[in-house]
Amino acid sequence: MAVFRDAAQLYECIGGFFRRAQVDPNLRSKVAAAKIKVRFAYSEPEATITVNAKDPTSGAGFDVIEGPSPEPVDVYMTMKADVAHRFWLGKVNLIAAINRGEMKVRGPIQGIIRLLPLLNPAFEMYRNHIKELGYEDLM
């Protein structure tokens, strides 16, 4: 059975986590400095989140767009929602997941690798976000 019951719960968990990163001074500045647009396309359930740190309009350093978006991106990543959830819990190695085909990347992977130094504080933020939502059972 999938971790998320539907796209709304995925957006609440993963999208909410990205929006939380927008207001965290440390993560916001580091994501903004990457100057990249990344689209994450999830399956089981179907959902899409685009993170735009290339030309954001929100004033938050980067935009988070939930749902389909026609704008072009630098990097397009696809994965099952369960893989994304386990990744943000710190249980999936990015490079290993790409090599195993659990995550597929179109575009320059260097853009994603630039974001790797952000992961340790982001993992803790995601875990805290999930707990605050009352979804300890997802951990």
N, CA and C of each residue as an Amber inpcrd file, in Angstrom:
protein
   417
   0.8420000  -1.1840000   0.0000000   0.0000000   0.0000000   0.0000000
   0.8880000   1.2490000   0.0000000   0.4810000   2.2500000  -0.7380000
   1.2400000   3.4930000  -0.8530000   1.2290000   4.2600000   0.4680000
   2.2870000   5.0310000   0.7090000   2.4000000   5.8350000   1.9180000
   1.3010000   6.8890000   1.9640000   1.1310000   7.6290000   0.8750000
   0.1490000   8.7140000   0.8410000  -1.1710000   8.1970000   0.2880000
  -2.2600000   8.5420000   0.9450000  -3.5680000   8.0380000   0.5190000
  -4.0380000   8.6960000  -0.7840000  -3.5790000   9.9440000  -1.0360000
  -3.9780000  10.6550000  -2.2510000  -3.0190000  11.8210000  -2.4820000
  -3.2280000  12.5110000  -3.6070000  -2.3510000  13.6310000  -3.9560000
  -2.4530000  14.7540000  -2.9270000  -3.6320000  14.9650000  -2.3580000
  -3.7900000  16.0330000  -1.3670000  -2.8730000  15.7970000  -0.1620000
  -2.7690000  14.5630000   0.2780000  -1.8900000  14.2660000   1.4150000
  -0.4230000  14.4210000   1.0110000  -0.0710000  14.0340000  -0.1960000
   1.2960000  14.2230000  -0.6720000   1.6360000  15.7140000  -0.6990000
   0.7220000  16.5350000  -1.2380000   0.9700000  17.9730000  -1.2690000
   1.0770000  18.5510000   0.1450000   0.2670000  18.0420000   1.0510000
   0.3360000  18.5050000   2.4410000   1.6950000  18.1750000   3.0440000
   2.1810000  16.9690000   2.7710000   3.4500000  16.5230000   3.3700000
   4.6600000  17.0780000   2.6210000   4.8200000  16.7250000   1.3640000
   6.0150000  17.1350000   0.6270000   5.9220000  18.5950000   0.1950000
   4.7820000  19.0050000  -0.3450000   4.6200000  20.4120000  -0.7260000
   4.7120000  21.3330000   0.4780000   4.0960000  20.9130000   1.5770000
   4.1670000  21.7040000   2.8050000   5.5850000  21.8100000   3.3290000
   6.3290000  20.7390000   3.1890000   7.7420000  20.7490000   3.5830000
   8.5280000  21.7530000   2.7370000   8.2990000  21.7600000   1.4160000
   8.9880000  22.7240000   0.5570000   8.6030000  24.1520000   0.9290000
   7.3230000  24.3830000   1.2310000   6.8940000  25.7290000   1.6380000
   7.5240000  26.1170000   2.9790000   7.7080000  25.1570000   3.8530000
   8.3780000  25.4240000   5.1290000   9.8290000  25.8250000   4.8720000
  10.4760000  25.1790000   3.8960000  11.8610000  25.5210000   3.5550000
  11.9520000  26.9500000   3.0190000  10.8670000  27.4390000   2.3980000
  10.8680000  28.8130000   1.8820000  11.0450000  29.8410000   2.9990000
  10.5940000  29.5340000   4.1870000  10.6680000  30.5060000   5.2880000
  11.8220000  30.2260000   6.2440000  12.5410000  29.1500000   6.0230000
  13.7260000  28.8570000   6.8300000  14.8890000  29.6330000   6.2190000
  15.4720000  30.5890000   6.9620000  16.5030000  31.4500000   6.3610000
  17.6810000  30.6790000   5.7650000  18.1070000  29.6200000   6.4220000
  19.2550000  28.8520000   5.9540000  18.9190000  28.0940000   4.6650000
  17.8380000  27.3330000   4.6850000  17.4740000  26.5600000   3.5000000
  17.0430000  27.4600000   2.3500000  16.2720000  28.4930000   2.6440000
  15.7990000  29.3990000   1.5950000  16.9770000  29.9700000   0.8120000
  17.9800000  30.4560000   1.5210000  19.1050000  31.0810000   0.8280000
  19.9120000  30.0650000   0.0320000  20.0560000  28.8610000   0.5450000
  20.8250000  27.8430000  -0.1710000  20.0950000  27.3400000  -1.4100000
  18.7970000  27.1280000  -1.2930000  18.0270000  26.7100000  -2.4740000
  18.0360000  27.8340000  -3.5040000  17.8080000  29.0620000  -3.0580000
  17.8000000  30.2070000  -3.9750000  19.1350000  30.3360000  -4.7050000
  20.2370000  30.0740000  -4.0100000  21.5690000  30.1930000  -4.6120000
  21.8110000  29.1570000  -5.7110000  21.0620000  28.0650000  -5.7010000
  21.2340000  27.0230000  -6.7180000  20.7700000  27.4950000  -8.0940000
  19.8690000  28.4760000  -8.1420000  19.4000000  29.0540000  -9.4130000
  18.9770000  27.9760000 -10.4100000  18.0570000  27.1120000  -9.9770000
  17.6270000  25.9900000 -10.7980000  16.1150000  25.8230000 -10.6820000
  15.5020000  25.3050000 -11.7530000  14.0860000  24.9230000 -11.7390000
  14.0310000  23.4080000 -11.8330000  13.3800000  22.7930000 -10.8490000
  13.2760000  21.3390000 -10.8100000  11.8040000  20.9540000 -10.6970000
  11.3850000  20.0230000 -11.5250000  10.0320000  19.4800000 -11.4280000
  10.1290000  18.0410000 -10.9410000   9.3550000  17.7550000  -9.9040000
   9.2600000  16.4080000  -9.3480000   7.9020000  15.8460000  -9.7550000
   7.9160000  14.7770000 -10.5300000   6.6760000  14.1160000 -10.9380000
   6.5830000  12.8060000 -10.1660000   5.5310000  12.6890000  -9.3770000
   5.3550000  11.5270000  -8.5040000   4.2640000  10.6200000  -9.0570000
   4.3910000   9.3520000  -8.7440000   3.3400000   8.3870000  -9.0560000
   2.9510000   7.6660000  -7.7730000   1.7340000   7.1430000  -7.7810000
   1.1930000   6.3640000  -6.6460000   1.2040000   7.1320000  -5.3380000
   0.5300000   8.2690000  -5.2300000  -0.4170000   8.8960000  -6.1430000
   0.2720000   9.8530000  -7.1210000  -0.4680000  10.1810000  -8.1790000
   0.0280000  11.1170000  -9.1860000   0.0220000  12.5320000  -8.6100000
   1.1440000  13.2060000  -8.6930000   1.2640000  14.5880000  -8.2240000
   2.5210000  15.1800000  -8.8380000   2.5610000  16.4980000  -8.9110000
   3.7150000  17.1990000  -9.4610000   4.0140000  18.4110000  -8.6040000
   5.2860000  18.6060000  -8.2880000   5.7220000  19.8020000  -7.5690000
   6.9190000  20.3700000  -8.3210000   6.8530000  21.6790000  -8.6000000
   7.9580000  22.3660000  -9.2490000   8.5680000  23.3370000  -8.2530000
   9.8840000  23.2840000  -8.1370000  10.6230000  24.2280000  -7.2980000
  11.4000000  25.1300000  -8.2440000  11.0770000  26.4170000  -8.2040000
  11.6870000  27.3810000  -9.1140000  12.5890000  28.3290000  -8.3300000
  13.8820000  28.0610000  -8.3830000  14.8630000  28.9570000  -7.7620000
  15.6140000  29.7320000  -8.8380000  15.1690000  29.6140000 -10.0770000
  15.8410000  30.2840000 -11.1920000  15.3080000  31.7030000 -11.3830000
  14.0130000  31.8380000 -11.4310000  13.3880000  33.1540000 -11.6010000
  12.0900000  33.2190000 -10.7960000  12.2140000  33.1200000  -9.4700000
  11.0160000  33.0930000  -8.6180000  10.2720000  34.4270000  -8.6390000
   8.9800000  34.3340000  -8.4140000   8.1490000  35.5380000  -8.3760000
   7.5920000  35.8120000  -6.9830000   7.7810000  34.8830000  -6.0570000
   7.1370000  34.9980000  -4.7460000   7.8830000  35.8870000  -3.7630000
   9.1390000  36.1880000  -4.0250000   9.9300000  36.9490000  -3.0680000
  10.4510000  36.0890000  -1.9300000  10.2220000  34.7740000  -2.0020000
  10.6510000  33.8610000  -0.9440000  11.9760000  33.1880000  -1.2770000
  12.6350000  33.5970000  -2.3340000  13.8960000  32.9630000  -2.7220000
  13.6900000  31.8760000  -3.7510000  12.5560000  31.1850000  -3.6350000
  12.1720000  30.1960000  -4.6380000  10.6700000  29.9690000  -4.5380000
  10.0890000  29.5670000  -5.6510000   8.6530000  29.2860000  -5.7010000
   8.4190000  27.7910000  -5.5700000   7.2810000  27.4390000  -5.0050000
   6.8310000  26.0560000  -4.9320000   5.4790000  26.0090000  -5.6380000
   5.4110000  25.2490000  -6.7210000   4.1940000  25.1560000  -7.5220000
   3.6820000  23.7230000  -7.4560000   2.5100000  23.5610000  -6.8810000
   1.8970000  22.2380000  -6.7860000   0.9770000  22.0320000  -7.9710000
   1.0600000  20.8700000  -8.5680000   0.2240000  20.5500000  -9.7130000
   0.9540000  20.8200000 -11.0110000   0.2930000  20.5140000 -12.1180000
   0.9180000  20.7020000 -13.4330000   1.3070000  22.1590000 -13.6670000
   2.4030000  22.3350000 -14.3570000   2.8870000  23.6660000 -14.6920000
   3.5010000  23.5930000 -16.0790000   3.1240000  24.5250000 -16.9530000
   3.6380000  24.4740000 -18.3260000   5.0520000  25.0270000 -18.4820000
   5.5520000  25.7240000 -17.4610000   6.8520000  26.3630000 -17.6410000
   7.9720000  25.3330000 -17.7530000   8.9580000  25.6170000 -18.6070000
  10.0800000  24.6850000 -18.7640000  10.9290000  24.6420000 -17.5020000
  11.5900000  23.5110000 -17.2990000  12.4510000  23.3270000 -16.1280000
  13.8360000  22.8820000 -16.5810000  14.8010000  23.0360000 -15.6810000
  16.1640000  22.5820000 -15.9560000  16.2990000  21.0790000 -15.7240000
  15.6650000  20.6050000 -14.6650000  15.7570000  19.1960000 -14.2760000
  14.3580000  18.6590000 -14.0330000  14.0970000  17.4860000 -14.5720000
  12.8050000  16.8230000 -14.4120000  13.0770000  15.4730000 -13.7610000
  12.5060000  15.2610000 -12.5770000  12.7230000  14.0070000 -11.8530000
  11.4020000  13.2670000 -11.6970000  11.4290000  11.9550000 -11.9080000
  10.2490000  11.1300000 -11.6960000  10.5880000  10.0440000 -10.6840000
   9.5770000   9.7100000  -9.8790000   9.7420000   8.6580000  -8.8630000
   8.3870000   8.3400000  -8.2660000   8.2940000   7.1990000  -7.6110000
   7.1100000   6.9040000  -6.8230000   7.1100000   7.8210000  -5.6100000
   5.9290000   8.1860000  -5.1700000   5.8070000   9.0570000  -3.9980000
   6.4490000   8.4140000  -2.7730000   6.3560000   7.1020000  -2.6630000
   6.9750000   6.4010000  -1.5230000   8.4880000   6.6050000  -1.5010000
   9.1210000   6.6000000  -2.6680000  10.5670000   6.8120000  -2.7530000
  10.9010000   8.2260000  -2.2980000  10.1200000   9.2000000  -2.7520000
  10.3510000  10.5920000  -2.3370000  10.2070000  10.7270000  -0.8240000
   9.1710000  10.1290000  -0.2770000   8.9490000  10.1960000   1.1760000
  10.1240000   9.5750000   1.9340000  10.5430000   8.3860000   1.5160000
  11.6800000   7.7330000   2.1820000  12.9630000   8.5470000   1.9960000
  13.1080000   9.1790000   0.8310000  14.2740000  10.0300000   0.6040000
  14.3100000  11.1600000   1.6270000  13.1880000  11.8850000   1.7860000
  13.1560000  13.0180000   2.7070000  13.2500000  12.5850000   4.1570000
  12.9540000  11.3320000   4.4410000  13.1940000  10.8030000   5.7940000
  14.6700000  10.4660000   5.9990000  15.4670000  10.5490000   4.9280000
  16.8930000  10.2500000   5.0160000  17.2040000   8.7760000   4.8350000
  16.2730000   8.0310000   4.2510000  16.4320000   6.5810000   4.1220000
  16.7900000   6.1200000   2.7120000  16.9430000   7.0590000   1.7820000
  17.2730000   6.7160000   0.3970000  18.4380000   7.5840000  -0.0450000
  19.4800000   6.9450000  -0.5480000  20.6240000   7.6630000  -1.0990000
  20.2870000   8.0890000  -2.5270000  20.4100000   9.3780000  -2.8050000
  20.0300000   9.9340000  -4.0980000  20.7350000   9.2420000  -5.2620000
  22.0430000   9.1720000  -5.2050000  22.8120000   8.5970000  -6.3240000
  22.4800000   7.1170000  -6.4960000  22.3740000   6.3840000  -5.4050000
  22.0250000   4.9590000  -5.4860000  20.6260000   4.7900000  -6.0840000
  19.6720000   5.6400000  -5.6750000  18.3070000   5.5440000  -6.2040000
  18.2770000   5.8350000  -7.7000000  19.0820000   6.7850000  -8.1430000
  19.1630000   7.0810000  -9.5780000  19.7740000   5.8880000 -10.3090000
  20.8340000   5.3320000  -9.7580000  21.4910000   4.1790000 -10.3920000
  20.5780000   2.9580000 -10.4580000  19.7100000   2.7950000  -9.4520000
  18.7720000   1.6580000  -9.4310000  17.5190000   1.9180000 -10.2680000
  17.3510000   3.1420000 -10.7370000  16.1750000   3.4860000 -11.5160000
  14.9580000   3.8410000 -10.6730000  15.1220000   3.9580000  -9.3580000
  14.0030000   4.3600000  -8.4940000  13.6630000   5.8350000  -8.6960000
  14.6790000   6.6090000  -9.0610000  14.5050000   8.0100000  -9.4180000
  15.0950000   8.1720000 -10.8160000  14.3460000   8.8340000 -11.6700000
  14.8410000   9.0840000 -13.0200000  15.0150000  10.5820000 -13.1790000
  16.1100000  10.9750000 -13.8240000  16.4530000  12.3890000 -13.9710000
  16.6520000  12.7210000 -15.4430000  15.9740000  13.7860000 -15.8900000
  16.2320000  14.3530000 -17.2190000  16.7760000  15.7490000 -16.9790000
  17.8700000  16.0370000 -17.6210000  18.5120000  17.3270000 -17.4360000
  19.8220000  17.1480000 -16.7020000  20.5410000  18.2400000 -16.5160000
  21.8670000  18.1500000 -15.8920000  21.7810000  17.7720000 -14.4150000
  22.2970000  16.6230000 -14.1030000  22.2520000  16.1410000 -12.7230000
  23.1060000  17.0120000 -11.7980000  24.0290000  17.7870000 -12.3760000
  24.8500000  18.6740000 -11.5550000  23.9840000  19.6350000 -10.7420000
  22.8550000  20.0430000 -11.3080000  21.9550000  20.9400000 -10.5890000
  21.4270000  20.3090000  -9.3210000  21.1080000  19.0340000  -9.3990000
  20.6220000  18.3050000  -8.2230000  21.7720000  18.0980000  -7.2480000
  22.9360000  17.7760000  -7.7610000  24.0900000  17.5380000  -6.8840000
  24.4580000  18.8050000  -6.1100000  24.2440000  19.9780000  -6.7260000
  24.4980000  21.2360000  -6.0020000  23.6310000  21.3740000  -4.7610000
  22.4840000  20.7060000  -4.7650000  21.5650000  20.8030000  -3.6320000
  21.8810000  19.7910000  -2.5230000  22.7590000  18.8470000  -2.7800000
  23.0540000  17.8040000  -1.7880000  23.5020000  18.3430000  -0.4260000
  24.2930000  19.4170000  -0.3460000  24.6890000  19.9090000   0.9760000
  23.5170000  20.3680000   1.8470000  22.3710000  20.5900000   1.2350000
  21.1930000  21.0270000   1.9900000  20.4940000  19.8800000   2.7050000
  20.8260000  18.6590000   2.3520000  19.9890000  17.5460000   2.7570000
  19.9350000  17.2690000   4.2530000  21.0460000  17.3300000   4.9540000
  20.9810000  16.9820000   6.3710000  19.9960000  17.8430000   7.1550000
  20.0450000  19.1750000   7.0700000  19.0260000  19.9420000   7.7920000
  17.6270000  19.7400000   7.2100000  17.5380000  19.4660000   5.9180000
  16.2290000  19.2630000   5.2930000  15.5830000  17.9690000   5.7850000
  16.3710000  16.9150000   5.9830000  15.8170000  15.6590000   6.4880000
  15.1470000  15.8680000   7.8360000  15.8200000  16.5530000   8.7200000
  15.2530000  16.8090000  10.0470000  13.9960000  17.6690000   9.9400000
  14.0340000  18.6720000   9.0690000  12.8640000  19.5300000   8.8760000
  11.6770000  18.7080000   8.3670000  11.9260000  17.7910000   7.4420000
  10.8380000  16.9580000   6.9040000  10.2550000  16.0800000   8.0000000
  11.1130000  15.4260000   8.7700000  10.6240000  14.5720000   9.8660000
   9.7750000  15.3790000  10.8420000  10.2430000  16.5560000  11.2100000
   9.4810000  17.4130000  12.1220000   8.1550000  17.8350000  11.4980000
   8.1760000  18.1480000  10.2280000   6.9550000  18.5500000   9.5260000
   5.9260000  17.4170000   9.5550000   6.3580000  16.2070000   9.2710000
   5.4520000  15.0450000   9.2620000   4.8700000  14.8270000  10.6590000
   5.7100000  14.9290000  11.6790000   5.2260000  14.7740000  13.0670000
   4.2160000  15.8560000  13.4130000   4.5040000  17.0970000  13.0510000
   3.5970000  18.2030000  13.3640000   2.2500000  18.0610000  12.6600000
   2.2420000  17.4140000  11.5130000   0.9940000  17.1590000  10.8240000
   0.2020000  16.0200000  11.4730000   0.8500000  15.2990000  12.3820000
   0.1920000  14.1840000  13.0520000   0.2810000  12.8750000  12.2820000
   1.2540000  12.7610000  11.3930000   1.4040000  11.5660000  10.5700000
   2.5730000  10.6940000  11.0240000   2.7310000  10.5200000  12.3320000
   3.8250000   9.6780000  12.8420000   3.7640000   8.2840000  12.2330000
   2.5610000   7.8220000  11.8790000   2.4020000   6.4960000  11.2980000
   3.0710000   6.3870000   9.9260000   3.3760000   7.5070000   9.2890000
   4.0520000   7.4850000   7.9880000   5.5700000   7.3460000   8.1390000
   6.0550000   7.4510000   9.3650000   7.4990000   7.4270000   9.5640000
   7.9510000   6.0010000   9.7550000
